[in-house]
Amino acid sequence: MRWTMRTYDPSVYKMKSKEWGQIIALSAPLVQTGDVLSLGGKVYLSMAAHARHTHLLLVRKEYRLDLTGLFLVCAQLSYRFDGPIVPELADSQDAMKMPASKELNRRLKRLHWRGIGLYRDALEESAETCGDLYAPAAGAGGRFPRHTSTKWEYCDLPQTDGIKRALLCYWSGLLTVPVPGRIINFWRTIEAITTKPRREQLFDTLATHRIAPVHAQLYRDGSYSGTFNTTTSLQRRARHRRRQLLGAHGTSSAVMHYLHAMRRSKAAHADVFTLEYDDALGFSAQLDDMDLLRCLARLALELA
């Protein structure tokens, strides 16, 4: 899942609302830069380029997103900016321009969810809570893309089932508050697109490979103080934990076995060790392993 720079299509900036097949607002930790990012030339992220103070997904008429496709696009963008991005789901069929939305709304009401609006609110609140709780640094602000006067960022839409599952697992991890839930989702991200030998190779690669940067604004005492790369601190913590685990277990194979047996499996099967938080040292180790698995998940997606 590599994002590259490509010459942009100026007509995209000039298209009117009626010329798009779908227009969907997003709740996203992004800067309103006026940039547009292209996903396969079919879906575009407009960062306040087409509507003031609003991030939008713009979908060409010949390509249509159902609800699953919409979540997958949000997952892909969440991976790109390493922060939870969710759609502002509309209550009406016309507003979403999605055939399934009316039926989905009816079913959710039957389940006492008060319709899709409550699901939308819950997604947005989860994204905001997790974005704040697991912020890459104190004072971290919105993320922003690379920019030139003639090029925009481009990435193909995911094609294989493995990549799709991995992106949705990573997205779920970013939207999860409890640490064991994040651990298992980041592990599942890796598991969806790797074999056991490949996971051990990724663990070794982490020592030398610099994962793709994610740039964000930084604020100190309420004032803008520059920008920083959010993945630098994540990779620094992950490498530190990697060295600790190698010191304790000896080999990459043994470390990955530990992460599977003591983290992934225990979280999946509700083991008491994973679910108890009273032991401060034990909880601290969970946080360290969560960062390591998050970094490995990003690396696995980047190299997939």
C-alpha positions as CSV (number, residue, x, y, z in Angstrom):
1,M,0.0,0.0,0.0
2,R,2.3,2.7,-1.2
3,W,1.3,6.3,-1.7
4,T,3.1,8.0,-4.6
5,M,3.0,11.5,-6.1
6,R,1.3,11.9,-9.5
7,T,0.4,14.8,-11.7
8,Y,-3.1,15.9,-10.7
9,D,-6.1,16.3,-12.8
10,P,-7.2,19.9,-12.6
11,S,-10.7,19.1,-13.7
12,V,-11.3,17.4,-10.4
13,Y,-11.1,20.8,-8.6
14,K,-13.6,22.3,-11.0
15,M,-16.3,19.6,-10.8
16,K,-19.7,20.7,-9.4
17,S,-21.7,18.7,-6.8
18,K,-24.1,17.3,-9.4
19,E,-21.2,15.9,-11.4
20,W,-20.2,13.5,-8.6
21,G,-21.9,10.2,-8.0
22,Q,-21.5,10.4,-4.2
23,I,-20.3,13.1,-1.8
24,I,-19.7,11.9,1.8
25,A,-18.5,14.0,4.6
26,L,-15.8,12.7,6.9
27,S,-14.8,13.1,10.5
28,A,-11.0,13.1,10.3
29,P,-8.0,14.4,12.3
30,L,-6.7,16.3,9.2
31,V,-5.6,19.8,8.4
32,Q,-7.9,21.8,6.0
33,T,-5.1,22.3,3.4
34,G,-7.1,22.4,0.2
35,D,-5.4,19.3,-1.1
36,V,-7.0,16.5,-3.0
37,L,-5.8,12.8,-2.7
38,S,-6.7,10.3,-5.4
39,L,-7.6,6.7,-4.6
40,G,-7.4,4.8,-7.9
41,G,-8.7,7.8,-9.9
42,K,-12.2,6.8,-8.7
43,V,-12.5,8.2,-5.2
44,Y,-10.9,11.4,-4.0
45,L,-10.3,12.9,-0.5
46,S,-11.0,16.6,-0.6
47,M,-9.3,18.3,2.3
48,A,-11.6,21.5,2.3
49,A,-10.8,21.9,-1.5
50,H,-14.5,21.7,-2.5
51,A,-16.3,22.9,0.7
52,R,-15.0,25.2,3.3
53,H,-14.0,23.6,6.6
54,T,-15.1,20.2,5.4
55,H,-13.3,17.0,4.5
56,L,-15.2,15.1,1.8
57,L,-15.1,11.8,-0.1
58,L,-15.9,12.5,-3.8
59,V,-16.9,9.4,-5.8
60,R,-17.1,9.4,-9.6
61,K,-20.4,8.5,-11.1
62,E,-19.1,5.4,-12.8
63,Y,-17.8,4.0,-9.5
64,R,-20.2,3.6,-6.5
65,L,-19.4,2.9,-2.8
66,D,-21.7,0.7,-0.8
67,L,-21.4,0.8,3.0
68,T,-18.7,-1.8,3.1
69,G,-16.7,0.0,0.4
70,L,-17.1,3.3,2.3
71,F,-15.7,1.7,5.5
72,L,-12.8,0.3,3.5
73,V,-11.9,3.7,2.0
74,C,-12.0,5.2,5.5
75,A,-9.7,2.3,6.6
76,Q,-7.3,3.1,3.8
77,L,-7.2,6.8,4.7
78,S,-6.8,6.0,8.4
79,Y,-3.8,3.9,7.6
80,R,-2.3,6.7,5.4
81,F,-2.7,9.3,8.2
82,D,-2.4,6.8,11.1
83,G,-5.5,8.2,12.8
84,P,-9.1,7.2,12.9
85,I,-11.2,8.5,10.0
86,V,-14.9,7.8,9.9
87,P,-17.8,8.7,7.6
88,E,-20.5,11.1,8.8
89,L,-23.3,8.7,7.9
90,A,-26.5,10.4,6.9
91,D,-29.9,9.5,8.2
92,S,-31.6,9.6,4.8
93,Q,-31.0,7.7,1.6
94,D,-30.8,10.8,-0.5
95,A,-28.1,12.4,1.6
96,M,-25.8,9.3,1.5
97,K,-26.7,8.4,-2.1
98,M,-26.4,4.8,-1.1
99,P,-29.1,2.3,-2.0
100,A,-28.5,0.3,1.2
101,S,-28.8,3.2,3.6
102,K,-32.6,3.2,3.8
103,E,-32.8,-0.5,4.5
104,L,-29.9,-0.3,7.0
105,N,-31.6,2.6,8.8
106,R,-34.9,0.6,9.0
107,R,-33.1,-2.5,10.5
108,L,-31.1,-0.5,13.0
109,K,-34.3,1.1,14.3
110,R,-35.9,-2.3,14.7
111,L,-32.9,-3.2,16.9
112,H,-33.6,-0.1,19.0
113,W,-30.5,1.7,17.8
114,R,-32.6,4.8,16.9
115,G,-31.4,4.5,13.3
116,I,-28.1,5.0,11.6
117,G,-27.6,8.4,13.3
118,L,-26.7,6.7,16.6
119,Y,-24.2,4.5,14.9
120,R,-22.7,7.5,13.2
121,D,-22.5,9.4,16.5
122,A,-20.8,6.4,18.2
123,L,-18.2,6.0,15.4
124,E,-17.4,9.7,15.6
125,E,-17.1,9.7,19.4
126,S,-14.9,6.6,19.3
127,A,-12.7,8.2,16.7
128,E,-12.3,11.3,18.7
129,T,-11.7,9.5,22.0
130,C,-9.1,7.1,20.5
131,G,-7.4,9.9,18.5
132,D,-7.0,11.9,21.8
133,L,-6.1,9.0,24.0
134,Y,-3.5,7.5,21.7
135,A,-2.2,10.8,20.2
136,P,1.4,10.4,18.9
137,A,2.6,13.3,21.1
138,A,1.4,15.9,23.5
139,G,0.1,18.8,21.4
140,A,-0.3,16.8,18.2
141,G,-2.6,18.5,15.7
142,G,-4.1,17.6,12.4
143,R,-2.2,15.5,9.8
144,F,-1.5,16.7,6.3
145,P,-0.3,15.1,3.1
146,R,2.8,15.8,0.9
147,H,2.1,18.7,-1.5
148,T,3.5,20.2,-4.7
149,S,2.1,22.7,-7.1
150,T,1.5,20.1,-9.8
151,K,1.1,16.7,-8.1
152,W,-1.1,15.1,-5.5
153,E,-0.8,11.9,-3.5
154,Y,-2.1,8.7,-5.2
155,C,-2.8,5.2,-4.1
156,D,-4.7,2.4,-5.8
157,L,-7.8,1.1,-4.1
158,P,-7.1,-2.3,-2.5
159,Q,-7.7,-5.3,-4.7
160,T,-6.9,-8.4,-2.8
161,D,-9.0,-9.8,0.1
162,G,-5.9,-10.0,2.3
163,I,-5.2,-6.3,1.9
164,K,-8.8,-5.4,2.5
165,R,-9.0,-7.5,5.7
166,A,-5.7,-6.0,6.9
167,L,-6.8,-2.4,6.4
168,L,-10.2,-3.0,8.1
169,C,-8.3,-4.7,11.1
170,Y,-6.0,-1.7,11.4
171,W,-8.9,0.7,11.2
172,S,-10.6,-1.3,14.0
173,G,-7.5,-1.2,16.1
174,L,-7.3,2.6,15.7
175,L,-11.0,2.8,16.8
176,T,-10.5,0.6,19.9
177,V,-10.0,2.0,23.4
178,P,-9.0,-1.1,25.5
179,V,-5.4,-2.1,24.9
180,P,-6.0,-5.9,24.5
181,G,-8.5,-5.0,21.7
182,R,-5.9,-2.9,19.9
183,I,-3.3,-5.6,20.3
184,I,-5.5,-8.3,18.7
185,N,-6.5,-6.0,15.8
186,F,-3.0,-5.0,15.0
187,W,-1.9,-8.6,15.1
188,R,-4.8,-9.5,12.8
189,T,-3.6,-6.8,10.4
190,I,-0.3,-8.5,10.2
191,E,-1.8,-12.0,10.1
192,A,-4.0,-11.1,7.2
193,I,-1.1,-10.5,4.8
194,T,1.8,-12.5,6.1
195,T,2.9,-16.0,6.8
196,K,4.7,-17.1,10.0
197,P,8.2,-16.9,8.4
198,R,7.3,-13.5,6.9
199,R,6.3,-12.1,10.3
200,E,9.7,-13.0,11.6
201,Q,11.3,-11.3,8.6
202,L,9.2,-8.1,9.4
203,F,10.4,-8.2,13.0
204,D,14.0,-8.2,11.7
205,T,13.3,-5.6,9.0
206,L,11.9,-3.2,11.7
207,A,15.5,-2.7,13.0
208,T,16.6,-1.0,9.8
209,H,13.6,0.0,7.7
210,R,12.2,3.5,8.2
211,I,8.4,3.3,7.9
212,A,6.7,5.9,5.8
213,P,6.3,9.3,7.5
214,V,3.0,10.8,8.6
215,H,3.3,14.5,9.2
216,A,1.2,16.5,11.7
217,Q,1.0,19.9,13.2
218,L,2.4,20.5,16.7
219,Y,1.1,22.9,19.3
220,R,2.8,24.1,22.5
221,D,0.9,26.0,25.1
222,G,-1.9,26.5,22.6
223,S,0.3,28.0,19.9
224,Y,1.4,26.5,16.6
225,S,5.1,25.5,16.9
226,G,5.8,23.6,13.7
227,T,5.4,20.1,12.4
228,F,6.6,16.6,13.2
229,N,6.6,13.1,11.9
230,T,4.3,11.0,14.0
231,T,5.8,7.7,12.9
232,T,9.3,8.6,14.2
233,S,8.2,8.3,17.8
234,L,6.2,5.2,17.2
235,Q,9.1,3.5,15.5
236,R,11.5,4.6,18.2
237,R,9.3,3.0,20.9
238,A,8.8,-0.1,18.8
239,R,12.5,-0.6,18.3
240,H,13.2,-0.1,22.0
241,R,10.6,-2.8,22.8
242,R,12.1,-5.0,20.1
243,R,15.5,-4.8,21.8
244,Q,14.0,-5.6,25.2
245,L,12.2,-8.7,23.9
246,L,15.2,-9.9,22.0
247,G,17.2,-9.6,25.2
248,A,14.6,-11.6,27.1
249,H,13.8,-14.3,24.5
250,G,16.9,-14.5,22.3
251,T,15.6,-14.9,18.8
252,S,13.1,-13.3,16.4
253,S,11.2,-16.5,16.2
254,A,11.0,-16.7,20.0
255,V,9.8,-13.1,20.3
256,M,7.0,-13.6,17.7
257,H,6.0,-16.8,19.5
258,Y,5.8,-14.7,22.7
259,L,3.7,-12.0,21.0
260,H,1.3,-14.7,19.7
261,A,1.0,-16.8,22.8
262,M,1.0,-14.1,25.4
263,R,-0.7,-11.2,23.6
264,R,-2.7,-12.3,20.5
265,S,-4.0,-15.6,21.9
266,K,-4.7,-14.4,25.4
267,A,-6.6,-11.3,24.1
268,A,-8.6,-13.5,21.7
269,H,-9.5,-16.0,24.4
270,A,-10.1,-13.6,27.3
271,D,-7.2,-14.8,29.4
272,V,-7.2,-13.3,32.9
273,F,-3.6,-12.2,32.4
274,T,-4.5,-10.0,29.5
275,L,-7.7,-8.5,31.0
276,E,-6.3,-7.5,34.4
277,Y,-5.0,-4.0,34.7
278,D,-4.1,-3.9,38.5
279,D,-0.5,-4.8,37.8
280,A,1.1,-1.5,36.6
281,L,4.2,-3.2,35.2
282,G,2.0,-5.8,33.3
283,F,-0.1,-3.0,31.8
284,S,2.9,-1.0,30.8
285,A,4.2,-4.1,29.0
286,Q,0.9,-4.4,27.2
287,L,1.3,-0.8,26.0
288,D,4.8,-1.4,24.8
289,D,3.7,-4.5,22.9
290,M,0.8,-2.6,21.5
291,D,3.2,0.0,20.0
292,L,5.4,-2.7,18.6
293,L,2.5,-4.5,16.9
294,R,1.1,-1.3,15.6
295,C,4.5,-0.5,14.0
296,L,4.8,-4.0,12.6
297,A,1.2,-3.7,11.2
298,R,2.1,-0.5,9.4
299,L,5.3,-2.1,8.1
300,A,3.4,-5.1,6.8
301,L,0.9,-2.9,5.0
302,E,3.6,-0.7,3.6
303,L,5.5,-3.6,2.1
304,A,2.5,-5.7,1.0
